[in-house]
Structures are given as structure tokens and as C-alpha cells.
Amino acid sequence: MLKETLNRFLIINGVQAALVVQENGEIIESMKSGISIDADLQNVIATIMLDSQVTAKHFGDALLSMVFVEYADNFLILGPLMEEFFLVIIAKNTANIGQITYEMKKNQDSIVAQL
């Protein structure tokens, strides 16, 4: 069922992967197309998640709502699901960010219920 929910993101043009990840970098579930998720990428994702939490503390323990990291050809969007779980979307830079973030918010409760 979780795979079906994550697969909804792959329908969006340019989305290459949708992952549920623990803050330690462990992938709980993923759906991907045209991209491989190796140990190095897992470590990068874990580092981004931890660094974003540290940054939130500098803003008075502000709740983290979303992290956006852009590279030359791709971007990552990380959104917290619950305590130590994050939804990570990896997409080409041509993908519609608004559509992705809308789907992330729309499907958040469904994903949490499946964890």
C-alpha cells in the first residue's frame, strides 16, 4: 500500500524517486524511476535531514515544514512525516515544484497511517 502511495509521485513529470526515510538515512520504502539510490546518496539525505533539524534549533526550535535543496540538474524536497520519518522527493529541475509540494501535503496523512 505504501508503494502505491509513493508511486503517485512518479506520475508527476520529472519526479525520479519518492522515498520514506528515517533520520538515520535508512530507507523504509521507495519508488524510483531512472535513478539509483546508493549508500552515498542515503548518507547525503541523512546529513541534510540532520542539518535541517540543527538549523531549526537556531530559529527557536521552529517546526520543520520542508527542506528544498537544488542542484544543477536535480532537486530534493524533504518533508517531515512524523518524529524521525521524512518523505523525500528527488526530481529533475524541470519538474513542477508546486505540484510536488501539494501532493506531499495531500498524501502526508495517508503515508503516516501506513508507517
N, C-alpha and C positions, 0 to 999 in steps of 0.2 A: 504494500500500500504506500509506504514512504517513497519507494522508487517511482510510483505513478505520480505522486505529487511533485517530486523533483523533476520528472520528465516534462511537466507543464512549462518549465523554464526553457527547456531546449527547443520548444516550439517558437520561441521569440527569436527572430532573425539576429544572428551574430553571437548568441549565447553558446558557449562551448562546454560549460560544466556548471552543475548545481550540486553542492556538497553540504552535508551536515557534519560539522567538525567540532570536536571537543577542544577546549582552550589549550590542551597539550599538543594539538596537531593531529590527533588520531581521527581518521575519517570514519564516521559512523555509517554513513551511506552516501552514495554518489551516483550521478548520472552524467555521462560526458559524451562529447562528440567532437572528434578531430583534435583532441588534446590528451596528453598523458599526465597523470599526477604522480610524480616520483617523490622520493623522500626529501629531496632538496626543496621542492615546491611546498610540501607539507610543512617543513621547517619554517619557510618564509611566511606561510599563512599563520602558523602558531606565533611567530615573532610579531607579526602585525597585530594579532589579537591581543597579545600581552602588552605590547607597547601602547595600544589604544586605551587599554584599561589604566595603565600608569598615567597617561595623559589626562584621562578623565579625573583622576585624583587631583591633578593640578587645577582643575576647574571646580574644586569643592565637591568631589565625588559625584559629579554630574552623571546622570544615567546615559549610557552609550546607546545611541539610536541607530547609527550607521557609520561605517568607515568606507571611504572611497579612495582607491589607490589607482592612479593612471600611469601606464607605461606607453611606449611609442605605439605599439600595435594592439595592446590589450588593456583591460582594466579589471580590477577586483572590487566587488562590493561585499562587505561583511556586515551582517546584521545579527544582533543577539536574539536568540530564541528563548532561552531560559538559563539560569545560573551559569553553567560552563559550556553551553552549546551555542554554536553560531551557524547561520546559513551563509554560505559563501557562493557567490556567483562569479564566474570567470567568463568574460565576453570580449569579443573583438571591439576595437574602438569605434566601429560603425554601428554598434547596437544602440537601441533606444534606452537610455538610462532611466527615463521617466517610466516607461512601461515595465522595466525590470523592477524598479523600486516599488511600483504599485503592486505588482504580483508578489513581491516579497512580503509586503504588509498584508495583502489579501490572504495569503496562504500560511502566515505565521502560526495562527491558532491550530490549523489542521496539522502542521508539522509537529508542533509541540505535543499535541494529543497522540501522535504516533511514536513519540520517543519513550 
